[in-house]
């Protein structure tokens, strides 16, 4: 079965909560959702499992691990509101995937702004069928490595579930203003910052059972890890950091979203096909238009099969 591990949904339960609640940085007006530079029409591709499976079929895929749109992370709100939204998302995604559980699995939403609550909700969601969790690349601007998340990291280790790190709360930068560059450049930058800070601060070493999936081909980590490795040999600031960020592949996996066959070919060569899983970003407009054809063009049919079938099963225990 060909899996897509980076695919978004917006469960109706969360939409109804947001329509009637205050204090959230998210607006639902009619059929549109707005939050954090995102304005998305809530089409059936977000809301309906039948439409989701139809779109997957047209893309040449059979199944998906679905996660909520990052617009619903809402790490700015208090613990009570955050937990309420997470429970609405998780219950909604569980119901969504019950439509055809052999082809639809889901990632939990947790309130990272409250690490102990995030740990509890992760365990609760895992008990209800979640195969992992999606987390933002920062906690409303606070780097993951500096957000006091040890209870949550420990819970993910103990439960044996991976965490998909998705860019969110991108830092402002004058060079990224306009032209959709906060997405085209900024998303990859935020992923790189999150992952490399988890490495250099020792979080991944303190939590050796922690496993991550980095979307959008891992940001710039697979391409520029050598620069961080070199810096550790010449800069006193990195004297206590791990010597080689590439050593964490095996615990770190990435998806296939490069929008360039040559780059995808190099990605698989650099980190190994066992650490690359098919991802599309559907149903957003930045999704890979023909994901199966792009992957097959880049790496050939057999490697493509492993990336669509074997790596997703390995990462998420499908």
C-alpha positions as CSV (number, residue, x, y, z in Angstrom):
1,X,0.0,0.0,0.0
2,X,1.4,3.4,-1.0
3,X,1.2,5.8,1.9
4,X,1.3,9.6,2.1
5,X,2.7,10.7,5.5
6,X,2.3,14.4,5.1
7,X,-1.4,15.1,4.4
8,X,-3.7,17.5,6.2
9,X,-7.3,17.5,7.3
10,X,-9.5,19.8,9.4
11,X,-12.0,17.8,11.4
12,X,-15.6,19.2,11.7
13,X,-15.4,18.9,15.5
14,X,-12.6,21.5,15.6
15,X,-14.4,23.8,13.1
16,X,-17.5,23.8,15.3
17,X,-15.5,24.5,18.4
18,X,-13.8,27.4,16.8
19,X,-17.0,28.8,15.4
20,X,-18.5,29.2,18.9
21,X,-15.4,29.9,21.1
22,X,-13.4,33.0,21.8
23,X,-9.8,33.5,22.8
24,X,-8.4,31.5,19.8
25,X,-6.1,33.1,17.1
26,X,-8.2,31.4,14.5
27,X,-11.2,32.6,12.7
28,X,-13.8,30.5,10.9
29,X,-16.1,32.5,8.7
30,X,-18.4,30.6,6.4
31,X,-16.3,28.1,4.6
32,X,-13.0,29.8,5.3
33,X,-10.4,29.4,8.0
34,X,-7.9,32.1,8.8
35,X,-4.9,32.0,11.1
36,X,-1.1,32.8,11.0
37,X,-0.9,34.0,7.4
38,X,-3.1,31.1,6.3
39,X,-6.4,31.5,4.6
40,X,-7.9,28.2,3.5
41,X,-11.3,27.2,2.1
42,X,-12.7,24.3,4.0
43,X,-13.4,22.1,1.0
44,X,-14.5,18.5,1.3
45,X,-10.8,17.6,0.7
46,X,-10.1,18.9,4.3
47,X,-13.4,17.7,5.8
48,X,-14.5,14.5,4.2
49,X,-12.6,11.1,4.3
50,X,-14.3,10.0,1.0
51,X,-13.0,13.1,-0.8
52,X,-9.6,12.6,0.8
53,X,-9.3,9.0,-0.4
54,X,-10.5,10.1,-3.9
55,X,-7.7,12.7,-4.1
56,X,-5.1,10.2,-3.0
57,X,-6.3,7.8,-5.7
58,X,-5.9,10.5,-8.4
59,X,-2.4,11.1,-7.1
60,X,-1.5,7.4,-7.4
61,X,-1.5,6.8,-3.7
62,X,-3.6,4.4,-1.6
63,X,-3.5,5.7,2.0
64,X,-2.5,8.6,4.2
65,X,-1.3,9.5,7.7
66,X,-3.4,12.7,8.3
67,X,-2.5,15.6,10.5
68,X,-4.5,18.8,11.3
69,X,-3.7,21.9,9.3
70,X,-0.9,23.7,11.2
71,X,-3.2,26.8,11.2
72,X,-4.9,25.1,14.2
73,X,-1.8,24.6,16.4
74,X,-2.8,27.7,18.6
75,X,0.1,27.5,20.9
76,X,-0.6,31.1,22.0
77,X,-3.7,30.2,24.0
78,X,-3.9,29.1,27.6
79,X,-3.7,25.4,28.7
80,X,-7.5,25.0,29.0
81,X,-8.3,26.3,25.6
82,X,-5.3,24.5,24.1
83,X,-6.4,21.2,25.5
84,X,-10.0,21.7,24.4
85,X,-8.9,22.3,20.8
86,X,-6.5,19.4,20.8
87,X,-9.3,17.0,22.1
88,X,-11.6,18.3,19.4
89,X,-9.0,17.8,16.7
90,X,-8.0,14.3,18.0
91,X,-11.5,13.1,18.4
92,X,-12.4,14.5,14.9
93,X,-9.4,12.9,13.3
94,X,-10.1,9.5,15.0
95,X,-13.7,9.7,13.6
96,X,-12.4,10.8,10.2
97,X,-10.1,7.8,9.9
98,X,-12.7,5.3,11.1
99,X,-14.3,5.8,7.6
100,X,-11.6,3.4,6.3
101,X,-9.0,2.6,9.0
102,X,-6.9,0.4,6.8
103,X,-6.2,3.4,4.6
104,X,-6.4,6.4,7.0
105,X,-4.4,6.9,10.2
106,X,-3.9,10.0,12.2
107,X,-1.4,12.1,14.1
108,X,-2.3,13.7,17.4
109,X,-2.5,17.4,18.2
110,X,-1.0,18.4,21.6
111,X,-0.8,21.7,23.5
112,X,3.0,22.2,23.5
113,X,2.5,25.4,25.5
114,X,1.7,23.2,28.5
115,X,4.3,20.3,28.4
116,X,2.8,18.2,31.1
117,X,-0.7,18.4,29.5
118,X,0.9,17.7,26.1
119,X,2.4,14.5,27.5
120,X,-1.0,13.5,28.9
121,X,-2.9,14.2,25.7
122,X,-0.3,12.3,23.7
123,X,-0.8,9.2,25.8
124,X,-4.6,9.7,25.6
125,X,-4.4,10.0,21.8
126,X,-2.1,7.0,21.4
127,X,-4.6,5.0,23.3
128,X,-7.3,6.1,20.8
129,X,-5.3,5.1,17.8
130,X,-2.9,7.9,17.0
131,X,0.3,6.7,15.3
132,X,2.3,9.8,16.4
133,X,1.9,13.5,16.8
134,X,2.4,16.6,14.7
135,X,4.2,19.5,16.5
136,X,5.1,22.9,15.3
137,X,8.7,24.0,14.7
138,X,8.5,26.4,17.7
139,X,6.1,27.0,20.5
140,X,4.6,30.3,19.4
141,X,8.1,31.6,18.7
142,X,10.0,29.8,21.5
143,X,12.5,27.2,20.1
144,X,11.5,23.6,20.8
145,X,14.8,23.1,22.5
146,X,14.2,25.9,24.9
147,X,10.5,25.3,25.7
148,X,10.8,23.0,28.7
149,X,9.4,20.0,26.8
150,X,11.3,17.2,28.5
151,X,8.1,15.7,29.9
152,X,6.6,15.6,26.4
153,X,9.8,14.2,24.8
154,X,9.9,11.5,27.5
155,X,6.2,10.6,26.9
156,X,6.9,10.2,23.1
157,X,9.9,7.9,23.9
158,X,7.9,5.8,26.3
159,X,4.9,5.5,24.0
160,X,7.3,4.7,21.0
161,X,5.5,7.2,18.7
162,X,7.3,9.5,16.2
163,X,6.8,13.3,16.1
164,X,6.3,15.1,12.8
165,X,7.8,18.5,13.0
166,X,5.9,21.0,10.8
167,X,7.0,24.7,10.3
168,X,4.9,27.1,12.2
169,X,5.3,30.6,13.8
170,X,7.9,31.5,11.2
171,X,10.2,34.3,12.5
172,X,9.8,37.6,10.7
173,X,12.6,38.5,8.3
174,X,12.5,41.5,5.9
175,X,13.9,39.4,3.1
176,X,11.0,37.1,3.3
177,X,8.3,39.7,3.0
178,X,5.9,39.2,0.1
179,X,6.1,36.9,-2.8
180,X,5.1,33.9,-0.6
181,X,8.7,33.6,0.5
182,X,7.8,32.8,4.1
183,X,6.6,29.5,2.7
184,X,9.0,29.0,-0.2
185,X,12.1,29.8,1.9
186,X,10.9,30.4,5.5
187,X,9.3,27.0,6.1
188,X,12.5,25.2,5.3
189,X,14.5,27.6,7.5
190,X,12.2,27.1,10.5
191,X,12.5,23.3,10.2
192,X,16.3,23.5,10.0
193,X,16.4,25.8,13.1
194,X,14.2,23.5,15.1
195,X,16.1,20.3,14.2
196,X,19.6,21.6,14.5
197,X,18.9,23.2,17.9
198,X,17.5,19.9,19.1
199,X,20.8,18.4,18.1
200,X,23.3,21.0,19.4
201,X,21.5,21.5,22.7
202,X,21.6,17.8,23.4
203,X,17.9,17.1,23.4
204,X,18.2,14.2,21.1
205,X,21.0,12.7,23.1
206,X,19.1,13.1,26.4
207,X,16.1,11.4,24.8
208,X,17.7,8.6,22.7
209,X,14.3,7.0,21.9
210,X,12.9,10.2,20.4
211,X,12.1,9.9,16.6
212,X,11.3,12.8,14.3
213,X,9.9,13.2,10.8
214,X,11.0,16.5,9.2
215,X,8.6,17.7,6.4
216,X,9.5,19.5,3.2
217,X,12.6,17.2,2.7
218,X,14.0,18.1,6.1
219,X,14.4,21.8,5.5
220,X,18.1,22.5,4.8
221,X,19.4,19.8,7.2
222,X,20.3,17.1,4.6
223,X,21.9,19.7,2.4
224,X,23.8,21.8,5.0
225,X,24.5,19.5,7.9
226,X,28.1,19.4,6.8
227,X,28.5,23.1,7.7
228,X,27.2,22.5,11.2
229,X,29.6,19.5,11.5
230,X,32.5,21.7,10.4
231,X,31.5,24.5,12.8
232,X,31.7,22.0,15.7
233,X,35.4,21.5,14.9
234,X,36.4,25.1,14.9
235,X,33.9,27.1,17.1
236,X,34.1,27.2,20.9
237,X,30.3,27.8,21.0
238,X,29.8,24.2,19.7
239,X,32.5,22.5,21.8
240,X,29.9,20.4,23.7
241,X,27.7,19.7,20.7
242,X,27.5,16.3,18.9
243,X,30.1,16.0,16.2
244,X,27.9,15.0,13.3
245,X,24.3,16.0,12.7
246,X,24.0,13.4,9.9
247,X,24.5,10.6,12.5
248,X,20.9,11.2,13.7
249,X,19.4,9.9,10.4
250,X,17.8,6.7,11.4
251,X,16.1,8.5,14.2
252,X,15.3,11.4,11.9
253,X,13.3,10.8,8.7
254,X,12.2,13.3,6.0
255,X,9.5,13.4,3.4
256,X,9.9,13.7,-0.3
257,X,8.7,17.3,-0.9
258,X,11.4,18.9,-2.9
259,X,9.6,19.9,-6.1
260,X,12.7,18.9,-8.1
261,X,13.6,15.4,-9.2
262,X,17.4,16.0,-9.1
263,X,17.1,17.4,-5.5
264,X,15.0,14.4,-4.5
265,X,17.5,12.0,-6.0
266,X,20.3,13.6,-4.0
267,X,18.2,13.6,-0.9
268,X,17.7,9.8,-1.1
269,X,21.3,9.3,-1.8
270,X,22.4,11.5,1.1
271,X,20.1,10.2,3.9
272,X,19.1,6.8,2.5
273,X,15.8,5.6,1.2
274,X,15.0,4.0,4.5
275,X,14.9,7.6,6.0
276,X,12.7,9.1,3.3
277,X,8.9,8.7,3.2
278,X,6.4,9.8,0.6
279,X,4.7,13.1,1.5
280,X,2.6,15.4,-0.5
281,X,1.2,18.3,1.6
282,X,-2.3,17.7,0.1
283,X,-4.7,19.3,-0.1
284,X,-2.8,22.6,0.0
285,X,-1.7,24.3,-3.2
286,X,2.0,23.8,-2.4
287,X,1.5,20.0,-2.6
288,X,3.6,18.1,-5.1
289,X,1.3,17.9,-8.2
290,X,2.3,14.4,-9.4
291,X,4.1,12.8,-6.4
292,X,4.4,9.3,-7.6
293,X,5.7,10.3,-11.1
294,X,8.2,12.7,-9.5
295,X,9.5,10.1,-7.1
296,X,9.8,7.4,-9.8
297,X,11.6,9.8,-12.1
298,X,14.1,10.7,-9.3
299,X,15.0,7.3,-7.9
300,X,13.5,4.5,-10.0
301,X,10.5,2.2,-9.4
302,X,11.9,-0.1,-6.7
303,X,13.4,2.6,-4.5
304,X,10.2,4.6,-5.0
305,X,8.2,1.6,-3.9
306,X,10.2,1.3,-0.7
307,X,9.8,5.0,0.0
308,X,6.0,4.8,-0.4
309,X,5.5,1.5,1.3
310,X,8.3,0.4,3.6
311,X,9.5,3.6,5.1
312,X,6.0,4.8,6.2
313,X,5.3,1.4,7.8
314,X,8.7,1.6,9.6
315,X,8.3,5.2,10.8
316,X,4.7,4.9,12.0
317,X,4.5,1.2,12.8
318,X,1.6,0.8,10.3
